[in-house]
Amino acid sequence: MAKNEKLDMAIARRLREIREAKGISQLNVYIATDCFVSRIEMGNQDIRTSTLYRLCEYYGVTMEEFFKDFHL
């Protein structure tokens, strides 16, 4: 299956927006979730649905909230 870079970057942007709005550092995310969000936020690493779910849980947002007003 072909990689959808536009989708990957939109997800990366949204994750970064949420993290920064909550004032959480990338290091704290890594410590709490074992996810290297820097790689994800730069679009250098594909994100699995389970990882996205785990990050949303950590940030205190539902998947529905994450994708609300989501734009490619």
NUTI-495006 format. One record per residue (C-alpha): x, y, z. Coordinates in Angstrom, 1 decimal. Layout:
<zaro><xx>X</xx><yy>Y</yy><zz>Z</zz></zaro>
...
***
This chain:
<zaro><xx>0.0</xx><yy>0.0</yy><zz>0.0</zz></zaro>
<zaro><xx>1.3</xx><yy>3.4</yy><zz>-0.9</zz></zaro>
<zaro><xx>2.2</xx><yy>5.9</yy><zz>1.8</zz></zaro>
<zaro><xx>-0.1</xx><yy>8.9</yy><zz>2.1</zz></zaro>
<zaro><xx>2.3</xx><yy>11.7</yy><zz>3.1</zz></zaro>
<zaro><xx>-0.4</xx><yy>14.3</yy><zz>3.2</zz></zaro>
<zaro><xx>-2.4</xx><yy>12.3</yy><zz>5.7</zz></zaro>
<zaro><xx>0.7</xx><yy>11.5</yy><zz>7.8</zz></zaro>
<zaro><xx>1.7</xx><yy>15.1</yy><zz>8.0</zz></zaro>
<zaro><xx>-1.9</xx><yy>16.2</yy><zz>8.9</zz></zaro>
<zaro><xx>-1.9</xx><yy>13.6</yy><zz>11.8</zz></zaro>
<zaro><xx>1.6</xx><yy>14.8</yy><zz>12.8</zz></zaro>
<zaro><xx>0.5</xx><yy>18.4</yy><zz>12.9</zz></zaro>
<zaro><xx>-2.6</xx><yy>17.6</yy><zz>14.9</zz></zaro>
<zaro><xx>-0.7</xx><yy>15.6</yy><zz>17.5</zz></zaro>
<zaro><xx>1.9</xx><yy>18.4</yy><zz>17.9</zz></zaro>
<zaro><xx>-0.9</xx><yy>21.0</yy><zz>18.2</zz></zaro>
<zaro><xx>-2.6</xx><yy>19.0</yy><zz>21.0</zz></zaro>
<zaro><xx>0.6</xx><yy>18.3</yy><zz>22.8</zz></zaro>
<zaro><xx>1.8</xx><yy>21.9</yy><zz>22.7</zz></zaro>
<zaro><xx>-1.7</xx><yy>23.2</yy><zz>23.7</zz></zaro>
<zaro><xx>-1.5</xx><yy>21.0</yy><zz>26.8</zz></zaro>
<zaro><xx>2.1</xx><yy>22.2</yy><zz>27.6</zz></zaro>
<zaro><xx>3.6</xx><yy>18.7</yy><zz>27.5</zz></zaro>
<zaro><xx>7.1</xx><yy>18.2</yy><zz>26.3</zz></zaro>
<zaro><xx>8.1</xx><yy>15.4</yy><zz>23.9</zz></zaro>
<zaro><xx>10.3</xx><yy>13.9</yy><zz>26.7</zz></zaro>
<zaro><xx>7.3</xx><yy>13.7</yy><zz>29.1</zz></zaro>
<zaro><xx>5.3</xx><yy>12.0</yy><zz>26.4</zz></zaro>
<zaro><xx>8.1</xx><yy>9.5</yy><zz>25.8</zz></zaro>
<zaro><xx>8.5</xx><yy>8.8</yy><zz>29.5</zz></zaro>
<zaro><xx>4.7</xx><yy>8.2</yy><zz>30.0</zz></zaro>
<zaro><xx>3.9</xx><yy>6.4</yy><zz>26.7</zz></zaro>
<zaro><xx>7.2</xx><yy>5.0</yy><zz>25.4</zz></zaro>
<zaro><xx>6.4</xx><yy>6.7</yy><zz>22.1</zz></zaro>
<zaro><xx>9.0</xx><yy>8.8</yy><zz>20.3</zz></zaro>
<zaro><xx>6.6</xx><yy>11.6</yy><zz>19.3</zz></zaro>
<zaro><xx>9.4</xx><yy>13.7</yy><zz>17.8</zz></zaro>
<zaro><xx>9.7</xx><yy>11.1</yy><zz>14.9</zz></zaro>
<zaro><xx>5.9</xx><yy>11.0</yy><zz>14.5</zz></zaro>
<zaro><xx>5.5</xx><yy>14.8</yy><zz>14.6</zz></zaro>
<zaro><xx>8.1</xx><yy>15.3</yy><zz>12.0</zz></zaro>
<zaro><xx>6.4</xx><yy>12.7</yy><zz>9.7</zz></zaro>
<zaro><xx>9.5</xx><yy>10.4</yy><zz>9.8</zz></zaro>
<zaro><xx>7.6</xx><yy>7.5</yy><zz>11.4</zz></zaro>
<zaro><xx>4.3</xx><yy>6.0</yy><zz>10.4</zz></zaro>
<zaro><xx>1.8</xx><yy>5.9</yy><zz>13.3</zz></zaro>
<zaro><xx>-0.2</xx><yy>2.8</yy><zz>14.1</zz></zaro>
<zaro><xx>-3.8</xx><yy>3.2</yy><zz>15.1</zz></zaro>
<zaro><xx>-3.0</xx><yy>1.7</yy><zz>18.5</zz></zaro>
<zaro><xx>-0.3</xx><yy>4.3</yy><zz>19.0</zz></zaro>
<zaro><xx>-2.6</xx><yy>7.1</yy><zz>18.0</zz></zaro>
<zaro><xx>-5.1</xx><yy>5.8</yy><zz>20.5</zz></zaro>
<zaro><xx>-2.5</xx><yy>5.6</yy><zz>23.3</zz></zaro>
<zaro><xx>-1.4</xx><yy>9.2</yy><zz>22.6</zz></zaro>
<zaro><xx>-5.0</xx><yy>10.4</yy><zz>22.5</zz></zaro>
<zaro><xx>-5.6</xx><yy>8.7</yy><zz>25.9</zz></zaro>
<zaro><xx>-2.5</xx><yy>10.4</yy><zz>27.3</zz></zaro>
<zaro><xx>-3.5</xx><yy>13.8</yy><zz>26.0</zz></zaro>
<zaro><xx>-7.1</xx><yy>13.3</yy><zz>27.3</zz></zaro>
<zaro><xx>-8.8</xx><yy>13.5</yy><zz>24.0</zz></zaro>
<zaro><xx>-11.0</xx><yy>10.9</yy><zz>22.3</zz></zaro>
<zaro><xx>-10.3</xx><yy>9.7</yy><zz>18.8</zz></zaro>
<zaro><xx>-13.5</xx><yy>11.5</yy><zz>17.8</zz></zaro>
<zaro><xx>-12.2</xx><yy>14.8</yy><zz>19.2</zz></zaro>
<zaro><xx>-8.8</xx><yy>14.2</yy><zz>17.5</zz></zaro>
<zaro><xx>-10.5</xx><yy>13.9</yy><zz>14.1</zz></zaro>
<zaro><xx>-13.1</xx><yy>16.6</yy><zz>14.6</zz></zaro>
<zaro><xx>-12.4</xx><yy>19.4</yy><zz>12.1</zz></zaro>
<zaro><xx>-9.5</xx><yy>17.3</yy><zz>10.7</zz></zaro>
<zaro><xx>-8.2</xx><yy>18.7</yy><zz>7.5</zz></zaro>
<zaro><xx>-5.8</xx><yy>17.3</yy><zz>5.0</zz></zaro>
***
